[in-house]
Every structure is written in structure tokens, then in C-alpha cells.
Amino acid sequence: MEEGSKKKGYAFAVLAGLSAAFAAISAKFFSFQLVRYGLVVFFNVIMWGSYVNSLKALSSLQATVTNFATNFLSSGLAGYFLFEEALPFQWFAGAILIVIGVLVLSKSSMEEKSRTD
């Protein structure tokens, strides 16, 4: 698999995670129901499209873990900065372990995903 294709896959997985976080944020942030539901649907459509595109370039494990890590980190930070939620030491310890896990996974020599194109 090409290096550029893999980078694109990780970019799509990160976009999927951010879009999922934005969907959750918009559900809490906006009081007008139509705007709230419209943004949740909009960000979920972007999230699923990005996730499917990431699966074309990465293994399902790489795409899912990257998506989850991005969603977890961005949701936690958004809660802290936008909603003044407390982030205990355990959250930061878990976040560091997740980032390390994603880095190890991205550098690992996993089997190439076979294509049936």
C-alpha cells in the first residue's frame, strides 16, 4: 500500500472522529431544536463518509482506533473548554495511553489490506 494512501486514510479517520465530536458538541451547544438536529445529522453524515473512506486505505482496526482516539480527545477537550467540565488526572493518563496506542498501531507492521478492486 502506498504511503500517500495510508496518510489519506489516517486523515479521513481523524476527520471522522472530529465530526463525531462536533455532532455531540452541537447537540449540547445549540438550544434551537431544528439547528441542533440539523447539525447532528450533518456531522454524522460527514463522519460516516469519512470513516468509510478511511477503511478504503487502512485496516478496520487502524481506522476504528484512530477515529475513536480523535473523538475521545476532541470531546474531552471541548467539554473542558466549552462547557467547563473538569478533566481529572485519570483522563489525561488515559488520553496519553490512547495516543501512545495509536502511534504504536500506526507504526506496526500489520498485514497489507487486500483489495478486491
C-alpha positions as CSV (number, residue, x, y, z in Angstrom):
1,M,0.0,0.0,0.0
2,E,1.3,3.4,-0.9
3,E,2.4,5.8,1.9
4,G,0.3,8.6,0.5
5,S,-2.8,6.4,0.5
6,K,-2.2,5.5,4.1
7,K,-1.8,9.2,5.1
8,K,-5.1,9.9,3.4
9,G,-6.7,7.1,5.3
10,Y,-5.5,8.5,8.6
11,A,-6.7,12.0,7.6
12,F,-10.1,10.6,6.9
13,A,-10.2,8.7,10.2
14,V,-9.2,11.9,12.1
15,L,-11.9,13.8,10.3
16,A,-14.4,11.1,11.2
17,G,-13.5,11.4,14.9
18,L,-13.7,15.2,14.8
19,S,-17.1,15.1,13.0
20,A,-18.5,12.7,15.7
21,A,-17.2,15.1,18.4
22,F,-18.8,18.1,16.6
23,A,-22.1,16.2,16.4
24,A,-22.1,15.7,20.2
25,I,-21.0,19.3,20.8
26,S,-23.7,20.7,18.5
27,A,-26.3,18.6,20.4
28,K,-25.3,20.3,23.7
29,F,-24.4,23.7,22.4
30,F,-27.5,24.9,20.4
31,S,-30.9,25.4,22.0
32,F,-33.0,25.7,18.8
33,Q,-34.1,22.2,18.0
34,L,-34.0,22.4,14.2
35,V,-30.4,23.7,14.2
36,R,-29.4,21.1,16.8
37,Y,-30.8,18.2,14.9
38,G,-29.7,19.5,11.6
39,L,-26.1,19.8,12.7
40,V,-26.1,16.4,14.4
41,V,-27.3,14.8,11.1
42,F,-24.9,16.9,9.1
43,F,-21.8,15.9,11.2
44,N,-22.9,12.3,11.4
45,V,-23.1,12.1,7.6
46,I,-19.6,13.6,7.3
47,M,-18.4,11.2,10.0
48,W,-19.7,8.1,8.2
49,G,-18.5,9.2,4.8
50,S,-15.0,9.9,6.2
51,Y,-14.9,6.7,8.2
52,V,-15.8,4.6,5.1
53,N,-13.1,6.4,3.1
54,S,-10.6,5.7,5.9
55,L,-11.5,2.0,5.6
56,K,-10.5,2.0,1.9
57,A,-6.9,2.9,2.9
58,L,-6.4,1.4,6.3
59,S,-7.3,-1.8,8.1
60,S,-10.5,-1.7,10.1
61,L,-8.5,-1.8,13.3
62,Q,-6.4,1.2,12.3
63,A,-9.3,3.2,11.1
64,T,-11.5,2.5,14.1
65,V,-8.8,3.1,16.8
66,T,-7.8,6.4,15.1
67,N,-11.4,7.5,14.8
68,F,-12.1,6.6,18.5
69,A,-9.0,8.3,19.8
70,T,-9.7,11.5,17.9
71,N,-13.3,11.5,19.1
72,F,-12.3,10.8,22.7
73,L,-9.6,13.5,22.8
74,S,-11.6,16.2,21.0
75,S,-14.8,15.6,23.0
76,G,-12.9,15.8,26.3
77,L,-11.1,19.0,25.3
78,A,-14.3,20.5,24.0
79,G,-16.0,19.6,27.3
80,Y,-13.2,21.3,29.2
81,F,-13.0,24.5,27.1
82,L,-16.6,25.0,26.0
83,F,-18.6,23.5,29.0
84,E,-16.1,24.0,31.8
85,E,-16.1,20.3,32.7
86,A,-13.4,19.0,34.9
87,L,-10.8,16.7,33.5
88,P,-9.2,14.7,36.2
89,F,-5.6,13.3,36.2
90,Q,-7.0,9.9,35.1
91,W,-8.4,11.4,31.9
92,F,-5.0,12.8,31.0
93,A,-3.4,9.4,31.8
94,G,-5.9,7.6,29.7
95,A,-5.5,10.1,26.8
96,I,-1.7,9.7,26.8
97,L,-2.1,5.9,26.7
98,I,-4.6,6.2,23.8
99,V,-2.2,8.4,21.9
100,I,0.7,6.0,22.5
101,G,-1.5,3.1,21.4
102,V,-2.5,4.9,18.2
103,L,1.2,5.7,17.4
104,V,2.2,2.1,18.1
105,L,-0.6,0.8,15.9
106,S,0.2,3.2,13.1
107,K,3.9,2.2,13.1
108,S,3.3,-1.5,13.5
109,S,3.8,-3.8,10.5
110,M,0.3,-5.1,10.0
111,E,-0.7,-7.2,7.1
112,E,-1.5,-5.3,4.0
113,K,-5.2,-5.0,3.3
114,S,-6.1,-7.0,0.3
115,R,-8.2,-5.2,-2.3
116,T,-10.8,-6.8,-4.5
117,D,-11.0,-3.9,-7.0
